[in-house]
């Protein structure tokens, strides 16, 4: 079988240790700072000479002062060429095209490579996901490669299963994403009331839709566990990611609940680096796992949330 590389950019939030363990390549996006200087984004905060606490604290104060951009078409060309010139194929899995121009830039980079190497095997996949959900998808792609799937078989598996990658969590300050134009201000007002936890899931367009709002962390945790129980498949065999942006105590509490209820192979609390963090902001706490296919209109998932919230 011809060897192929698995690649994404820093929007995947895949921990460096897992990148190395599963041989996954991550290309740096770019971050514009409040002083208008630009740096490469890394998933390891130490490589950016900043701490996650300082970043999210300042981001909350001045959300418009930070901006991100994907790698350029030229940077994607160079990253792809390294593998193509060694006779390898490449599978690039992108952050949802609904929220980023990354896939378009990567496609331009691919076109530049094909000018020199018209027979190169390069597949580009829109994950319809972002952050740790994309990272989890990369991990599963690497596992399929380990099982012996070739490039095209792995790409086909991703296209068939990408709507099985779930998010179960909350973003407890929708006012931030409203400033970024990701949700309307009316929804943001109700999502930023004290104690309200808006619970979201991925939709068929590659965005997140709020399915319900729990009042208080206790009710929210119960609803999230109920939701995972109703949508999981073979969760005991999985690695589950929990992402948080300055919500570590809540993430640790959620990890314990998940381990007690489902006994999965492993639960990892992961970071959200600036590529996605700039648009998410502080207040995210969510688990990511594979489960049943998500319905096209989210009607089934909304019904699960509503039933749980209505239960005494």
N, C-alpha and C positions, 0 to 999 in steps of 0.2 A: 504493500500500500504506500502510495506517495505521501510523504510527510506534509502536514499543513500546520500553519501557525494559527492561533486564536488570538484575536486582537480587539481592543476597544480603546476608549479614552477615559480620562479621569472622572467622567460622569458616572462610572460604574461603582465607585467607592469600594472596590474590592481590596481587602487588607493585603499589604505587601507580602506577608508570609504566605497567603494563599496564592498570590500571583506566582511566587517562586515555586511553591509546592506543585501547582498544576500547570506550570509553564504557560502562563497567560501574559501577553504583552499589553501594557497600558501606555498610551501616548498622552503627553501632557497637553491639557488645554491651557488657556491664558486668563490671567486675572488682572484687571485694572484696579489699582488702589486709589484711595481718596486723593493722594498727591499726584494722580494721573500717570504714575509710573506703572509698568507692566511686568509681571513675573509669571513664570511657568507654575502651573498648579501641580502639586504633588499630593498623594494620598497620605504620605508621612508629613505631618505638620512641621517637624524639625527641619525638613529640607526647604521649607519656605520661611524659616526664621520667624515664626509666629506661633502662638498657641491658639487652640480652638476656642478657649474661654474668651481671650481678648478679641478674636475675630468676631464671634457672635455678639459679644457685648457692643462692639463698635458698629457692627452691621445693623443692630436694632436701632441705634441712635441715628445713623445716616445711611439708610438702605439704598438710596440713589447714588451714593458715592462709590459703590462697587459695581463692576460689570465683568462679565465673562465672555470669552470667545473660544470657539473650537480651535484645534490645530488648523493651520492653513492647508490648502490643497498641496502646496509644495512639501510641507512637513509630512502629510499623509503619503505622498509619492515616495519620499525618502524611506519612510518606515516600511512601506510595501516592497520597495526594491530590495531591501536587505534580504528578504525571504525569497523573492522571485529569482534573484540572481544566484541563489543557492539551489534552485530547482524545486522550491517548496511552494505549495499553495497557501492561500491566506483566507481565513474566515473572519471578517470584520463585523462585529455586532455593535450596533449604534444605539445611543440614547434615542428615545422616541422622537421621531421627526416632527411631531406635533408641537414640541416645545424647544427644539434646537435645530440649528442649521448644520450640525455635525455630519449627518449622513450625506448631505449635499456636497460638503467639502471633501469628504472621503471619496465619494463617487468621482469628483473632479480629479483627485489624486490617482484613483484607479485608471481613469482615462489617460492620464499622462504616462503611467506605467505601460499601458497597452500599446501606446505609440511606439515604444521601444521593444516590448515583449508581447506581441499580439496573441501568443499562445498561453500566456500566464493564466493560472487558475486562481481567480479572486472572486469571492462571494461576499456581498454586502447584505446584511439583514437589519431591518428596522425592528428593534426589540419591542416597541410599543411600551416600554418601561423606562425607568430612570433610577439613579441612585443604587441602593443595595439590591433592588429587584433585578436590575441589569447585571450587577455583580453575581447574583445567584444564578442567573441565566448563563453567564460565562462559565461558572463552576460546573453546571450541568453539561454544557457543551464539551468541556474538558473530560468529564467522566464518560461521555459518549465516545469521545476519541480514544480514551483508554480501553473501552470495550471493543474497539476495532472498527468503528464507523469511519468511513472516509469523509472527505470534505463535503461532498454533495449530500451524502446521507445525513451528516450532522446538521447541515443547513436545512434539509427537509424536516428533520426532527424538530428543530427550533420553530420553523414556520407552523408546524402542526401543533406544537405545545406551548407557544408563547402566551396564549390566553389562559394558561393554567398557573401562571405565576401571580400569586395573590399578595395583597397588602392588607394587614389588619392592624390598624393603629389610629392615632389621632394627631392633629396639628392644632395646638390649643391657642394659637394666636393668628386667626385668619386676617387680621388687619394688616399684617406684614405682606402676605401674598396679594392682598387687595391693592396695596401700593405698587406691586409689581404687575398688576393687571391680570392675575391668575384666577381671581374670583371676584364677584361683584361686591360692592361695598355694603349692600344690605345683608348679604350672607356673612360678610366679615363682621358686621356689628353683632349679630347674634352668635357668631363663633368666637367672639372675644369677651363675652360676658363672663364674669367671675364663675369659675367652676364648670363651665360648659366645655365639653370635649367633642368637637366635630369628628366623626368617624368616616374615613374615606376608603375607596377601593378604586383600582384601575378600571377605566372604561375602554370600549372598543376603539376609541380614537387615540389612545396612548396618553390620556390625561387622567387626573384623579377627580372623582365625583364624590361629594359628601352624601352619604346614605342615611345619616341620622346624627343626632346630637344627644350624648349622654350628659347627665348632670352629676358631676363629681367623679373622681378617679375610681372609686369602688364600683359604681355602676358601669363605668366605661370598661374597666378590666373584665367584669362579668360578661358584658356584651361582646367584647373581643374574643374571649375564650369560647363563648357560645358560637360565634361566627366561624372561628377556626374549626371547631368540632363539626359544624355543618358543611364545611367546604373542603376539609382535608381529605387526602388520599395517601395511605401508607406513610403518614407523617412520622411514624416511629423509625423509619429508615432514612430520614432526611437530616441534613444540616439546615438549621433555621437561622436567619439573620435577624437581629433586632437593631434598628438604626435609631439614633437619638441625636438631637442638637440641643445640648445643654439641658438634657432631661435624664441624666444618668440614674438617679434614684428610682425614677419610674421605670426605666428600662430594666434595671436589676430586679425590681418587683415583678415585672412582666415575665422576665426570664424564669424566675422561680415558679410562677403559675404555669407556664408552658411545660416546664420540665416535670412538674408534679402531675399535670393532667395527661400529657401526651407521651412523655418519656422518649423524645426524639434522640437520634444519634448524637447530636450536638446542638447547642444554642450559643451563637456568638453575638456579642454586642459589638456593633461596628460603627465606624465614624461616618460622617457626611462631610466631605471636603468642600472647598469653595465652589467647585464647578456646579454642583447642585445646591450647595448651601446658600449661595447668594440669592437664589430664587425661593428657597424654602424658608430660610430664616430660623430663628430659635423657636423651640416648641414642638418639634417633631418627635414622636415616639411610636414606632411601628415595627411589626414583625413581617417577615417576607418568607414565603414557603410555596411549595407546589401543591395543587389541589385539583378539584373538579374544574372543568372549563367555566369561565365567567360568561354569564348570559350577555347577549348582544346589547340589551337595553338596561342591564343591571336590575331587572325587575325581581329576579330570584334572590339576589343578594340583598336588595333593599327589604324584601319581605323577611328575611332572616334577621336583619338588624331591628326592624320594627317589632317583630315578635319578641325578641329578647328585651328590648327597651320597655315593652308593655307588660312584661312579666313582673310580678311582685317579688 
